[in-house]
Amino acid sequence: MNIKRTIAFCAAAACLLALFGCTAKPQTAGDPKEKPKLTELSDEELLAVFDEYGVGLDDRASAESLREVLARYEEDPNFEQVADWSAIMYRDRDIKYVYERYNGIIDGSLPTPISHMGKEGCRAKLTELGVEFPESVKEKSGAYVEDFRKWVIPLEENIDAENPCEEEYAPVFEAVREAVRAYMGK
């Protein structure tokens, strides 16, 4: 009889832990139902959210253009922009990050990923983390790398991503890998 009670107690405790523990949101996120949508914020408030999260915006970004993309995520949180790794793609990834962090979909207590710090912010953070960049870096494809978010994004998703560089520049990519690893705590 004691074994059945113990099992019943453990099962009830597990259910309560699952109910309360797994549904907890990061403390920094806030309840999305208790705050306005990002698209409803004033221009200043909207831009302040991006700044608060450390997301670098290019000079062409405006609150109006950000709202247009945010509206897509509010309509469909799984929306994905189909484009090459261009300025538009980086911008949309940044906007999606802010949308997900603001709405508690991702843990806001974690540091802003390097890939969301803008082109110059990404390079500055990598330099701060010890990466030394030569005058130019070339990949196996023959393309020169001007925006190092091109490397950081796949490394943030999979720290063991393949090195895309020619032999001469492979050590630069490996230095970026180690910087991302250190920053992410992996």
LUMGUGU-725358 format. One record per residue: residue number from 1; residue in one letter; chain; y, z, x of N, C-alpha, C in turn. Coordinates in nm, 2 decimals. Layout:
% LUMGUGU-725358
[atom NUM 'A' 'A' [Y Z X] [Y Z X] [Y Z X]]
...
//
This chain:
% LUMGUGU-725358
[atom 1 'M' 'A' [-0.12 0.00 0.08] [0.00 0.00 0.00] [0.13 0.00 0.09]]
[atom 2 'N' 'A' [0.13 0.07 0.20] [0.24 0.08 0.28] [0.27 -0.05 0.35]]
[atom 3 'I' 'A' [0.17 -0.13 0.38] [0.19 -0.26 0.44] [0.26 -0.35 0.34]]
[atom 4 'K' 'A' [0.22 -0.35 0.22] [0.28 -0.44 0.12] [0.43 -0.40 0.10]]
[atom 5 'R' 'A' [0.46 -0.27 0.10] [0.60 -0.23 0.09] [0.68 -0.27 0.21]]
[atom 6 'T' 'A' [0.62 -0.26 0.33] [0.69 -0.30 0.45] [0.72 -0.45 0.45]]
[atom 7 'I' 'A' [0.62 -0.53 0.41] [0.64 -0.67 0.40] [0.74 -0.71 0.30]]
[atom 8 'A' 'A' [0.74 -0.64 0.18] [0.84 -0.67 0.08] [0.98 -0.63 0.13]]
[atom 9 'F' 'A' [0.99 -0.51 0.20] [1.12 -0.47 0.25] [1.17 -0.57 0.35]]
[atom 10 'C' 'A' [1.09 -0.62 0.44] [1.12 -0.71 0.55] [1.17 -0.85 0.48]]
[atom 11 'A' 'A' [1.10 -0.89 0.38] [1.13 -1.02 0.31] [1.27 -1.00 0.25]]
[atom 12 'A' 'A' [1.29 -0.89 0.18] [1.42 -0.87 0.12] [1.53 -0.86 0.22]]
[atom 13 'A' 'A' [1.51 -0.80 0.33] [1.61 -0.79 0.44] [1.64 -0.93 0.49]]
[atom 14 'A' 'A' [1.53 -1.01 0.51] [1.55 -1.14 0.57] [1.63 -1.23 0.47]]
[atom 15 'C' 'A' [1.61 -1.21 0.34] [1.68 -1.29 0.24] [1.83 -1.25 0.25]]
[atom 16 'L' 'A' [1.86 -1.12 0.25] [2.00 -1.07 0.26] [2.07 -1.12 0.39]]
[atom 17 'L' 'A' [2.00 -1.12 0.50] [2.05 -1.17 0.62] [2.08 -1.32 0.61]]
[atom 18 'A' 'A' [1.99 -1.39 0.56] [2.01 -1.53 0.54] [2.12 -1.56 0.45]]
[atom 19 'L' 'A' [2.13 -1.49 0.34] [2.24 -1.51 0.24] [2.38 -1.48 0.30]]
[atom 20 'F' 'A' [2.39 -1.36 0.37] [2.52 -1.33 0.42] [2.55 -1.37 0.56]]
[atom 21 'G' 'A' [2.45 -1.38 0.65] [2.46 -1.42 0.79] [2.49 -1.56 0.80]]
[atom 22 'C' 'A' [2.41 -1.65 0.74] [2.42 -1.79 0.76] [2.53 -1.86 0.68]]
[atom 23 'T' 'A' [2.59 -1.79 0.59] [2.70 -1.85 0.51] [2.83 -1.81 0.57]]
[atom 24 'A' 'A' [2.83 -1.72 0.67] [2.96 -1.68 0.73] [3.02 -1.80 0.80]]
[atom 25 'K' 'A' [3.16 -1.81 0.79] [3.23 -1.91 0.85] [3.30 -1.85 0.97]]
[atom 26 'P' 'A' [3.34 -1.93 1.07] [3.42 -1.88 1.18] [3.54 -1.81 1.13]]
[atom 27 'Q' 'A' [3.58 -1.70 1.19] [3.69 -1.62 1.14] [3.82 -1.70 1.15]]
[atom 28 'T' 'A' [3.83 -1.79 1.24] [3.96 -1.86 1.26] [3.97 -1.98 1.16]]
[atom 29 'A' 'A' [3.86 -2.01 1.09] [3.87 -2.13 1.00] [3.94 -2.10 0.87]]
[atom 30 'G' 'A' [3.93 -1.98 0.81] [3.99 -1.96 0.68] [3.91 -2.03 0.57]]
[atom 31 'D' 'A' [3.93 -1.99 0.45] [3.86 -2.05 0.34] [3.94 -2.17 0.29]]
[atom 32 'P' 'A' [3.88 -2.30 0.30] [3.95 -2.42 0.26] [4.00 -2.41 0.12]]
[atom 33 'K' 'A' [3.94 -2.34 0.03] [3.98 -2.33 -0.11] [4.11 -2.25 -0.12]]
[atom 34 'E' 'A' [4.14 -2.17 -0.02] [4.26 -2.08 -0.02] [4.38 -2.14 0.05]]
[atom 35 'K' 'A' [4.36 -2.26 0.11] [4.48 -2.32 0.18] [4.49 -2.46 0.14]]
[atom 36 'P' 'A' [4.61 -2.52 0.15] [4.64 -2.65 0.11] [4.56 -2.75 0.20]]
[atom 37 'K' 'A' [4.53 -2.87 0.14] [4.47 -2.98 0.21] [4.57 -3.02 0.33]]
[atom 38 'L' 'A' [4.51 -3.07 0.43] [4.60 -3.12 0.54] [4.70 -3.22 0.49]]
[atom 39 'T' 'A' [4.65 -3.31 0.40] [4.74 -3.41 0.35] [4.86 -3.36 0.27]]
[atom 40 'E' 'A' [4.85 -3.23 0.23] [4.96 -3.17 0.15] [5.06 -3.09 0.23]]
[atom 41 'L' 'A' [5.03 -3.08 0.36] [5.12 -3.01 0.45] [5.25 -3.09 0.48]]
[atom 42 'S' 'A' [5.36 -3.02 0.50] [5.48 -3.09 0.54] [5.45 -3.16 0.68]]
[atom 43 'D' 'A' [5.54 -3.25 0.71] [5.52 -3.32 0.84] [5.52 -3.22 0.96]]
[atom 44 'E' 'A' [5.61 -3.13 0.96] [5.61 -3.03 1.06] [5.49 -2.94 1.07]]
[atom 45 'E' 'A' [5.44 -2.90 0.95] [5.32 -2.82 0.94] [5.20 -2.89 0.99]]
[atom 46 'L' 'A' [5.19 -3.02 0.95] [5.07 -3.10 0.99] [5.07 -3.12 1.14]]
[atom 47 'L' 'A' [5.18 -3.16 1.20] [5.19 -3.18 1.34] [5.16 -3.05 1.42]]
[atom 48 'A' 'A' [5.20 -2.93 1.36] [5.18 -2.80 1.42] [5.03 -2.77 1.42]]
[atom 49 'V' 'A' [4.95 -2.81 1.32] [4.81 -2.79 1.32] [4.74 -2.86 1.44]]
[atom 50 'F' 'A' [4.78 -2.99 1.46] [4.73 -3.06 1.58] [4.77 -2.99 1.71]]
[atom 51 'D' 'A' [4.89 -2.95 1.72] [4.94 -2.88 1.84] [4.86 -2.75 1.86]]
[atom 52 'E' 'A' [4.84 -2.67 1.75] [4.77 -2.55 1.76] [4.63 -2.57 1.81]]
[atom 53 'Y' 'A' [4.56 -2.67 1.77] [4.43 -2.70 1.81] [4.42 -2.77 1.94]]
[atom 54 'G' 'A' [4.54 -2.80 2.00] [4.54 -2.86 2.14] [4.50 -3.01 2.14]]
[atom 55 'V' 'A' [4.52 -3.07 2.03] [4.48 -3.22 2.02] [4.60 -3.30 2.06]]
[atom 56 'G' 'A' [4.58 -3.38 2.16] [4.69 -3.46 2.21] [4.71 -3.59 2.12]]
[atom 57 'L' 'A' [4.84 -3.61 2.08] [4.87 -3.73 2.00] [4.95 -3.82 2.08]]
[atom 58 'D' 'A' [4.93 -3.95 2.06] [5.01 -4.05 2.14] [5.15 -4.06 2.07]]
[atom 59 'D' 'A' [5.24 -4.13 2.14] [5.37 -4.14 2.09] [5.39 -4.21 1.96]]
[atom 60 'R' 'A' [5.29 -4.30 1.92] [5.30 -4.37 1.80] [5.25 -4.29 1.68]]
[atom 61 'A' 'A' [5.19 -4.18 1.70] [5.13 -4.10 1.59] [5.25 -4.04 1.51]]
[atom 62 'S' 'A' [5.23 -4.05 1.38] [5.33 -3.99 1.29] [5.25 -3.91 1.18]]
[atom 63 'A' 'A' [5.32 -3.82 1.12] [5.25 -3.74 1.01] [5.20 -3.84 0.90]]
[atom 64 'E' 'A' [5.27 -3.94 0.87] [5.23 -4.04 0.77] [5.10 -4.11 0.81]]
[atom 65 'S' 'A' [5.09 -4.15 0.93] [4.97 -4.22 0.98] [4.85 -4.13 0.98]]
[atom 66 'L' 'A' [4.88 -4.00 1.02] [4.77 -3.90 1.03] [4.72 -3.87 0.89]]
[atom 67 'R' 'A' [4.81 -3.86 0.79] [4.77 -3.84 0.65] [4.68 -3.95 0.60]]
[atom 68 'E' 'A' [4.71 -4.07 0.63] [4.63 -4.19 0.58] [4.49 -4.17 0.63]]
[atom 69 'V' 'A' [4.46 -4.13 0.75] [4.33 -4.12 0.80] [4.27 -3.99 0.74]]
[atom 70 'L' 'A' [4.34 -3.88 0.74] [4.29 -3.75 0.68] [4.25 -3.77 0.54]]
[atom 71 'A' 'A' [4.32 -3.85 0.46] [4.28 -3.88 0.32] [4.14 -3.94 0.31]]
[atom 72 'R' 'A' [4.10 -4.02 0.41] [3.97 -4.08 0.42] [3.86 -3.97 0.43]]
[atom 73 'Y' 'A' [3.89 -3.87 0.52] [3.80 -3.76 0.54] [3.79 -3.66 0.42]]
[atom 74 'E' 'A' [3.91 -3.65 0.36] [3.91 -3.56 0.24] [3.82 -3.63 0.13]]
[atom 75 'E' 'A' [3.83 -3.76 0.12] [3.75 -3.83 0.02] [3.60 -3.83 0.06]]
[atom 76 'D' 'A' [3.57 -3.85 0.18] [3.43 -3.86 0.23] [3.43 -3.80 0.37]]
[atom 77 'P' 'A' [3.39 -3.67 0.38] [3.38 -3.60 0.51] [3.29 -3.67 0.61]]
[atom 78 'N' 'A' [3.20 -3.76 0.57] [3.11 -3.83 0.66] [3.17 -3.97 0.70]]
[atom 79 'F' 'A' [3.29 -4.00 0.66] [3.35 -4.13 0.69] [3.35 -4.14 0.85]]
[atom 80 'E' 'A' [3.31 -4.26 0.89] [3.32 -4.30 1.03] [3.39 -4.43 1.05]]
[atom 81 'Q' 'A' [3.49 -4.42 1.14] [3.57 -4.54 1.17] [3.48 -4.64 1.25]]
[atom 82 'V' 'A' [3.48 -4.76 1.22] [3.40 -4.86 1.29] [3.50 -4.94 1.38]]
[atom 83 'A' 'A' [3.50 -4.91 1.51] [3.59 -4.98 1.60] [3.53 -4.96 1.74]]
[atom 84 'D' 'A' [3.59 -5.04 1.83] [3.56 -5.02 1.97] [3.63 -4.89 2.02]]
[atom 85 'W' 'A' [3.60 -4.85 2.15] [3.67 -4.74 2.20] [3.81 -4.77 2.24]]
[atom 86 'S' 'A' [3.89 -4.78 2.14] [4.03 -4.82 2.16] [4.12 -4.70 2.12]]
[atom 87 'A' 'A' [4.25 -4.72 2.13] [4.34 -4.62 2.10] [4.32 -4.57 1.95]]
[atom 88 'I' 'A' [4.29 -4.67 1.86] [4.26 -4.63 1.72] [4.14 -4.54 1.71]]
[atom 89 'M' 'A' [4.03 -4.58 1.78] [3.91 -4.50 1.77] [3.94 -4.35 1.82]]
[atom 90 'Y' 'A' [4.01 -4.34 1.94] [4.03 -4.21 1.99] [4.12 -4.13 1.89]]
[atom 91 'R' 'A' [4.22 -4.20 1.83] [4.31 -4.13 1.73] [4.23 -4.08 1.62]]
[atom 92 'D' 'A' [4.14 -4.17 1.56] [4.06 -4.13 1.45] [3.96 -4.01 1.48]]
[atom 93 'R' 'A' [3.91 -4.01 1.60] [3.82 -3.90 1.64] [3.90 -3.77 1.64]]
[atom 94 'D' 'A' [4.02 -3.78 1.70] [4.10 -3.66 1.70] [4.14 -3.61 1.56]]
[atom 95 'I' 'A' [4.17 -3.70 1.47] [4.21 -3.66 1.34] [4.08 -3.60 1.27]]
[atom 96 'K' 'A' [3.97 -3.66 1.29] [3.85 -3.60 1.23] [3.82 -3.46 1.28]]
[atom 97 'Y' 'A' [3.84 -3.44 1.41] [3.82 -3.31 1.47] [3.92 -3.21 1.40]]
[atom 98 'V' 'A' [4.04 -3.24 1.39] [4.14 -3.15 1.32] [4.10 -3.12 1.18]]
[atom 99 'Y' 'A' [4.06 -3.23 1.11] [4.01 -3.21 0.97] [3.89 -3.11 0.96]]
[atom 100 'E' 'A' [3.79 -3.13 1.05] [3.67 -3.05 1.05] [3.71 -2.90 1.09]]
[atom 101 'R' 'A' [3.79 -2.89 1.19] [3.83 -2.75 1.24] [3.91 -2.68 1.13]]
[atom 102 'Y' 'A' [4.01 -2.75 1.07] [4.09 -2.69 0.97] [4.01 -2.64 0.85]]
[atom 103 'N' 'A' [3.91 -2.72 0.81] [3.83 -2.69 0.69] [3.71 -2.61 0.73]]
[atom 104 'G' 'A' [3.70 -2.55 0.85] [3.59 -2.46 0.88] [3.45 -2.53 0.90]]
[atom 105 'I' 'A' [3.45 -2.66 0.91] [3.32 -2.74 0.93] [3.27 -2.71 1.07]]
[atom 106 'I' 'A' [3.36 -2.70 1.16] [3.33 -2.67 1.30] [3.39 -2.54 1.34]]
[atom 107 'D' 'A' [3.33 -2.47 1.44] [3.38 -2.34 1.48] [3.51 -2.35 1.55]]
[atom 108 'G' 'A' [3.61 -2.29 1.49] [3.75 -2.30 1.55] [3.77 -2.20 1.66]]
[atom 109 'S' 'A' [3.67 -2.11 1.68] [3.69 -2.01 1.79] [3.65 -2.08 1.93]]
[atom 110 'L' 'A' [3.59 -2.19 1.92] [3.55 -2.26 2.05] [3.68 -2.34 2.10]]
[atom 111 'P' 'A' [3.68 -2.36 2.23] [3.80 -2.43 2.29] [3.80 -2.57 2.24]]
[atom 112 'T' 'A' [3.92 -2.63 2.24] [3.93 -2.77 2.20] [3.85 -2.86 2.30]]
[atom 113 'P' 'A' [3.76 -2.95 2.26] [3.69 -3.03 2.35] [3.79 -3.12 2.44]]
[atom 114 'I' 'A' [3.75 -3.14 2.56] [3.84 -3.22 2.65] [3.87 -3.35 2.60]]
[atom 115 'S' 'A' [3.78 -3.41 2.53] [3.80 -3.55 2.47] [3.91 -3.55 2.37]]
[atom 116 'H' 'A' [3.95 -3.44 2.32] [4.05 -3.43 2.21] [4.19 -3.39 2.27]]
[atom 117 'M' 'A' [4.20 -3.40 2.40] [4.33 -3.36 2.46] [4.42 -3.47 2.49]]
[atom 118 'G' 'A' [4.39 -3.59 2.44] [4.47 -3.71 2.47] [4.43 -3.77 2.60]]
[atom 119 'K' 'A' [4.48 -3.89 2.63] [4.44 -3.96 2.75] [4.49 -3.88 2.88]]
[atom 120 'E' 'A' [4.62 -3.84 2.88] [4.67 -3.77 2.99] [4.62 -3.63 3.00]]
[atom 121 'G' 'A' [4.61 -3.56 2.88] [4.56 -3.43 2.88] [4.41 -3.42 2.93]]
[atom 122 'C' 'A' [4.33 -3.52 2.90] [4.20 -3.52 2.94] [4.19 -3.53 3.09]]
[atom 123 'R' 'A' [4.27 -3.62 3.15] [4.27 -3.64 3.29] [4.32 -3.52 3.36]]
[atom 124 'A' 'A' [4.42 -3.46 3.30] [4.48 -3.33 3.36] [4.38 -3.22 3.36]]
[atom 125 'K' 'A' [4.31 -3.20 3.25] [4.21 -3.10 3.24] [4.10 -3.12 3.34]]
[atom 126 'L' 'A' [4.05 -3.25 3.35] [3.95 -3.28 3.45] [3.99 -3.25 3.59]]
[atom 127 'T' 'A' [4.12 -3.28 3.62] [4.17 -3.26 3.76] [4.18 -3.11 3.78]]
[atom 128 'E' 'A' [4.22 -3.03 3.68] [4.23 -2.89 3.69] [4.09 -2.83 3.71]]
[atom 129 'L' 'A' [3.99 -2.89 3.66] [3.85 -2.85 3.68] [3.79 -2.90 3.81]]
[atom 130 'G' 'A' [3.87 -2.97 3.89] [3.82 -3.00 4.03] [3.79 -3.15 4.05]]
[atom 131 'V' 'A' [3.80 -3.23 3.95] [3.77 -3.38 3.96] [3.88 -3.45 4.04]]
[atom 132 'E' 'A' [3.84 -3.52 4.15] [3.94 -3.60 4.22] [3.92 -3.74 4.19]]
[atom 133 'F' 'A' [4.02 -3.81 4.14] [4.01 -3.95 4.10] [4.07 -4.04 4.21]]
[atom 134 'P' 'A' [3.99 -4.14 4.25] [4.04 -4.24 4.34] [4.14 -4.33 4.26]]
[atom 135 'E' 'A' [4.20 -4.42 4.34] [4.30 -4.51 4.28] [4.25 -4.59 4.16]]
[atom 136 'S' 'A' [4.12 -4.63 4.17] [4.06 -4.71 4.06] [3.91 -4.67 4.06]]
[atom 137 'V' 'A' [3.86 -4.68 3.94] [3.71 -4.65 3.91] [3.66 -4.77 3.83]]
[atom 138 'K' 'A' [3.54 -4.82 3.88] [3.48 -4.93 3.82] [3.34 -4.90 3.77]]
[atom 139 'E' 'A' [3.31 -4.95 3.65] [3.17 -4.93 3.60] [3.08 -5.05 3.63]]
[atom 140 'K' 'A' [2.95 -5.03 3.61] [2.86 -5.14 3.63] [2.89 -5.26 3.55]]
[atom 141 'S' 'A' [2.95 -5.25 3.44] [2.99 -5.36 3.35] [3.10 -5.44 3.41]]
[atom 142 'G' 'A' [3.16 -5.39 3.52] [3.28 -5.45 3.58] [3.41 -5.40 3.53]]
[atom 143 'A' 'A' [3.41 -5.32 3.42] [3.53 -5.27 3.36] [3.59 -5.16 3.44]]
[atom 144 'Y' 'A' [3.72 -5.16 3.46] [3.79 -5.05 3.52] [3.82 -4.94 3.42]]
[atom 145 'V' 'A' [3.80 -4.81 3.46] [3.82 -4.70 3.36] [3.97 -4.65 3.38]]
[atom 146 'E' 'A' [4.04 -4.66 3.27] [4.18 -4.61 3.27] [4.19 -4.48 3.18]]
[atom 147 'D' 'A' [4.10 -4.47 3.09] [4.10 -4.35 3.00] [3.97 -4.28 3.01]]
[atom 148 'F' 'A' [3.97 -4.17 3.07] [3.84 -4.10 3.10] [3.78 -4.03 2.98]]
[atom 149 'R' 'A' [3.84 -4.04 2.87] [3.77 -3.99 2.75] [3.65 -4.08 2.72]]
[atom 150 'K' 'A' [3.65 -4.20 2.77] [3.54 -4.30 2.76] [3.41 -4.23 2.82]]
[atom 151 'W' 'A' [3.43 -4.15 2.92] [3.31 -4.08 2.98] [3.29 -3.94 2.92]]
[atom 152 'V' 'A' [3.40 -3.87 2.89] [3.39 -3.74 2.84] [3.32 -3.73 2.70]]
[atom 153 'I' 'A' [3.35 -3.82 2.62] [3.29 -3.82 2.48] [3.13 -3.82 2.49]]
[atom 154 'P' 'A' [3.07 -3.92 2.56] [2.92 -3.92 2.57] [2.87 -3.79 2.64]]
[atom 155 'L' 'A' [2.94 -3.74 2.73] [2.90 -3.62 2.80] [2.91 -3.49 2.71]]
[atom 156 'E' 'A' [3.01 -3.49 2.63] [3.02 -3.38 2.53] [2.90 -3.38 2.43]]
[atom 157 'E' 'A' [2.86 -3.50 2.40] [2.75 -3.52 2.30] [2.62 -3.50 2.37]]
[atom 158 'N' 'A' [2.60 -3.54 2.50] [2.48 -3.53 2.57] [2.51 -3.52 2.72]]
[atom 159 'I' 'A' [2.51 -3.40 2.77] [2.55 -3.37 2.91] [2.47 -3.45 3.01]]
[atom 160 'D' 'A' [2.35 -3.50 2.97] [2.27 -3.57 3.06] [2.28 -3.72 3.04]]
[atom 161 'A' 'A' [2.39 -3.77 2.98] [2.42 -3.91 2.95] [2.41 -3.99 3.08]]
[atom 162 'E' 'A' [2.37 -4.11 3.07] [2.35 -4.20 3.19] [2.48 -4.23 3.26]]
[atom 163 'N' 'A' [2.48 -4.23 3.39] [2.59 -4.26 3.47] [2.62 -4.41 3.46]]
[atom 164 'P' 'A' [2.74 -4.46 3.41] [2.76 -4.60 3.39] [2.83 -4.67 3.51]]
[atom 165 'C' 'A' [2.84 -4.59 3.62] [2.92 -4.65 3.73] [2.84 -4.72 3.84]]
[atom 166 'E' 'A' [2.92 -4.81 3.91] [2.86 -4.87 4.03] [2.84 -4.76 4.13]]
[atom 167 'E' 'A' [2.75 -4.78 4.23] [2.72 -4.68 4.32] [2.84 -4.62 4.39]]
[atom 168 'E' 'A' [2.94 -4.70 4.43] [3.05 -4.64 4.49] [3.13 -4.54 4.41]]
[atom 169 'Y' 'A' [3.13 -4.56 4.28] [3.21 -4.47 4.19] [3.12 -4.37 4.12]]
[atom 170 'A' 'A' [2.99 -4.37 4.13] [2.90 -4.28 4.07] [2.93 -4.13 4.09]]
[atom 171 'P' 'A' [2.97 -4.10 4.21] [3.01 -3.96 4.24] [3.13 -3.91 4.15]]
[atom 172 'V' 'A' [3.22 -4.00 4.11] [3.33 -3.96 4.03] [3.28 -3.92 3.89]]
[atom 173 'F' 'A' [3.19 -4.00 3.84] [3.13 -3.97 3.71] [3.05 -3.84 3.71]]
[atom 174 'E' 'A' [2.98 -3.82 3.82] [2.91 -3.69 3.83] [3.00 -3.57 3.84]]
[atom 175 'A' 'A' [3.12 -3.59 3.91] [3.21 -3.48 3.91] [3.27 -3.45 3.77]]
[atom 176 'V' 'A' [3.29 -3.56 3.69] [3.33 -3.54 3.55] [3.22 -3.47 3.47]]
[atom 177 'R' 'A' [3.10 -3.51 3.49] [2.99 -3.44 3.43] [2.99 -3.29 3.46]]
[atom 178 'E' 'A' [3.01 -3.25 3.58] [3.01 -3.11 3.62] [3.13 -3.04 3.56]]
[atom 179 'A' 'A' [3.24 -3.11 3.55] [3.36 -3.05 3.49] [3.34 -3.02 3.34]]
[atom 180 'V' 'A' [3.28 -3.12 3.28] [3.25 -3.10 3.13] [3.15 -2.99 3.11]]
[atom 181 'R' 'A' [3.05 -2.99 3.20] [2.95 -2.88 3.19] [3.01 -2.75 3.20]]
[atom 182 'A' 'A' [3.10 -2.73 3.30] [3.16 -2.60 3.33] [3.25 -2.56 3.21]]
[atom 183 'Y' 'A' [3.33 -2.66 3.16] [3.42 -2.63 3.05] [3.34 -2.59 2.92]]
[atom 184 'M' 'A' [3.23 -2.66 2.90] [3.15 -2.64 2.78] [3.06 -2.52 2.79]]
[atom 185 'G' 'A' [3.05 -2.47 2.91] [2.96 -2.35 2.94] [2.81 -2.39 2.93]]
[atom 186 'K' 'A' [2.78 -2.51 2.97] [2.64 -2.55 2.96] [2.57 -2.54 3.10]]
//
